[in-house]
Amino acid sequence: MARELDVWLFADRIGTLSLVEGRLGFRYSTDWLSRSDAVALSSSLPLRAEPFDDHHTRPFFGGLLPEGQLRRLIAQQFQVSSQNDFALLDRIGGECAGAVTLLEPGQAIPTLEQGADVQWLGDEEIVAILDELPHRPMLAGKDGLRLSLAGAQDKLPVVFDGARIGLPRNGTPSSHILKPAIRTLADTVTNEGFCLALAGAMQLKPARSQVRSVLDRPFLLVERYDRVANAQGQRQRLHQEDFCQALGVVPEMKYQNEGGPDLGPVRCSSWPGQSRCRRLRGNSSPTPSVASPAMLWLSKS
């Protein structure tokens, strides 16, 4: 029996992710394809009426999920296989990297006009989350939370208003990524904060970050480059993908020392044909901007 999830880009339903006999598939909706401002979900999934098979679908959608032990712990929380990308996206694919949201068929994406649903946290609640993340990545299974970020380190999408930290609930876009200290390595928060500050001093334009602590527990707060505030101060998602998603490389083959792409194909992925360049820069996007894959060369960890 086939299972399906609606795939949303920004505030538009653009297609369907399906699972049939253990294999993923993706198809753009006819409504999306008929629009003059339609853009592709990924460089590896160009606009077309024909469906994409598992080989072409899994690199992008699998690349939305955490990796390694984080993925295994999340799968245990929901009692599903850690290899089942569809089941994991069904559980945590509400707030992903870029402008992608996955919802049950017929479920509408929350609009900006409905307002943000944020659970603001006190200091003791933040400390409790720092303690819980190593055992419950992304706070998987918490009521109202469907959060996902790629990578193998503990992290959590949060909302930060300059003074308070909160959890984005029920489809509310996050604004920052909270990264706790790695317990097995010394001074990781300070080190990463310093490296980001150093990159800024070298005019490399890294994501803005700040080292913070609550009740003597340090953590790094990194501003999301794939989120932007509109004129009314409401957060909006910007679309982006990493190099492996753009190249159609599955997550387990993303690292070069394990057979993943080197600088050759990576360089080519950021110099596609003219029409694709315009799309990646966002000139044909229905929202203000689309981030190029090149933005992710050093940003995912």
N, C-alpha and C positions, 0 to 999 in steps of 0.2 A: 504493500500500500504506500502510495506517495505521500510525503509530508512536505509542506510548503511554509515559507516565511516571506512576507512582503519586504522588499528592499526599498528603502527610502534614501534619497539624496537631497540634502537640505530639507525642504518641506514638501517634496514631491515623491510620490510613489513611482519608481522607475522600472521595477521588474520584480521577478520572483526567484528566490533561491529554493531549490527542491532537493529532496533526498529520495531516490528510488533505488531499492535493492542495494543500499549501502553506498551509493554513488551520488555525488553532488551534481547539480546542474543549475544553470542560470539562464534566464531569458528576459530580455528587455520587454516592457509592455508596449503595446501598439500605440497607446496614448503618448507615451514618452517619445517613441520614435517619430511620431508625427509632428512633434514640436520643432520649431525653427531654432530654438535655443537649447535643444537637447545636447548634453555632453556625455561622454562615456564614463562609466564608473571607474575604469582603469585603462591604462595604455595597453594592457594585455587582454582587455575585453572591449574591443571596438564596437561602436554602434552597428547593429545588424538585427534582422528579424529572426534569423536562425538561432536556436538555443546553443549554449556552450556546454560541452561535456565535462566530466569530472577532471580530466587532465587540464583543461583551461580554467575551470571554475575554482578549484581548490587553492591555487597559489594566492589569489587575492583574499578570499574569505578566510582561509586558514591563517593568513598574515594579520588578521584583526585580533587574533587570540593570544593570550600569554603562552609562554613556552615552558618546557622542562617540568621541574617540580611544581611550579605554580599551576600549570595546566592539570597535572595529576591531582593536586589537592582540590582544585575546583571540581574536577570530575567526581572525586570521592564525595564531595559535599552534595552533589546532585545525584549520585549513584548512577552515573553514566560512564561509558568508556572514554578514556582520555584521548582516543583516536577519533572520536565522533565529533567532527567540527560542527555539524548541524545542531546536535543536541546542546553543545556548549554555547553556540551563538543564540540558540533559542532561549537559553537561561540568562546570558550576560551581554547580549549584543545590542543593548539599548543605547549605550553611550560609548562609541568606539572612536578610534583615531579618524580624523577627517570629518566628513559630513554624512557618514553612513549610519543609518539606524535600521535595525531589523525588528519587525513586529509580526505578531500573529496576523493571519489574513483577516481583513476587515477592521483591524484596529487602527485608529487614526493617530497620527503623530501630534503631540501637543504643539500648539502655536505660540508664538511670542506674546500674542495678546492675552493668552490665558495666564501669563505670569509665571515666575520661577517657583518651583517647589523645592525648597532647601531646608534641610534639617541642620540648624546651627548647633555647633558643638561647644561644650565647656571644656576647660583644661583637662579635667579628669577623664572626660569622654575621649579626648584626643589621645591621651596616654593609653587608655584601654584599647583604642584602635591600633596604636603602634605595637602593642603587645599581641594583638589578635592577627595582624596581617601575615606574619610568618606561617600561621596555621590555617588562616582563612583568607587567601588572596582575594583582592577586590571586594572583600566582605561578601563573598558569594552567598546567596540565599537570604540575605537580609531583606526584610520587607520593603518593597519600593525601589530597590537598587538593582540595576542591570548595567554593570560597568565592565569595560574590557579595554586593556591596553596590551600591545605586544611587548615582548622582552622577557628576560629571565630574572629580573630583580624585583623585589617587593616595591610596589608603588600603588597609588590610589588617586583617581580623579576626584578633585574637590572643587568647591567654590570658595573663593577668597575675596572679600570686599574691602581689603585694606586693613581690617581690624579683626574680623571673625572668619573662622574656617567652618565650612559646612559640607554636608553630603548632598549631591544633586539627585533628586528623586523623580521618578516617573517621567523620564525623558528630558529633564532640565539639563542644558549644556553645562559642563564644568568649565572652570576658568584656569585652574592650576593643577599640577601634579605634585602630590605629596610623596616624598621619597624618604623612608626611614633609614636609620643607620644599618649597615650590614654587620650583623653581630660577630661574624667570624673575621672581619677585617677592621683594623683600627682607623678611626678618624675619616671614615668614608664621606660623611656629610661635609665636613670642612674641606676635604680634598676636592670633592666634586664642585663645591661652591667656589673654591679658589680657581679651579681650572676653567669654569665658566666665566669668572671675572677676568681671568687672564686672556681668554679668547676675546672678550669684549675690548680689553686694552689693546689687543692686536687688530682690532677693527674687523673681526670675523662675524660679528652680529649673531652671537648665540642667543638662545632663549634667556630672558631675564629671570633671575633667581635670587633667593635670599635664604641664608641660613637662619633658622629660628629654633627656639626651644620652648618646651612647656614642662614645667615641674622638673627641670634639669634633664629633659629628654630631647636631644637634638634631632632635627629633621630638615630636609631641604624642600623648599617650596619653589617650584618652577612654573613660570607663566607659560601657558599653552600657546604656541605660535599658530595652531589651527583653530583658534577661537578669537573673535574680534567683537568689540562693542559697537553697536550702531549709534545713530545720532540720539536715540532715546536712552542709551545706556544699556540696552538689552544685549545679551550675549548671542552671537551667531556662530555657527560652525563654518569653517573653511575646509574645502576638500583637499586631501593629500594622499599620497601613497608612498611606500618606501621603494627602493630600487628593485627588490626581489618581486614585489607585487607588480611593478611596472614591466618587469622582464618575464613574468610568468614562472618564477622559481618558487617551489614549495618551501615552507618554513624550515623543514629539517635539512634542506640543502643550502641555506642562506649564507653559511660561513665559508669563506674561501678555503680555509685549511681542511674543510670537509667536502670539498668539491663544488662550492658555491662560486658565483661569478667574481671575476677579478675586475680591474679597472677598465679593461677593454670594453666589454659589453655595458658596463656601468656608464662609461663616457658616451657611448652611442645612445643609451637610453635618454640622455638629457639633450641630445641633438637630433630629434626626429624630424620628419618632414614639416614643411612650413605650416600646414593646416593643423598638425598635431601640436606644434610649438604654440600656436595661437591658443589652442584649447588648454594646454598645460599652464599657460600664463594667465588664463582666465578671461581672455577677451570675448569668448563666446559663452561664458558661464551665466546662469540665471541669477547668481549672487555676486557680490563685489569682487571675489577673488578665488582662484584655485591655486593651491600651492604646488610647485614643481617637485618631482621626486628628488631633485638635487638637494632640496632642503633637508633631506633626511640622512645625508651621508654620515654625519657624526652625532645625530640627535637621538637615535634609538638605542637604549640599553636597559 
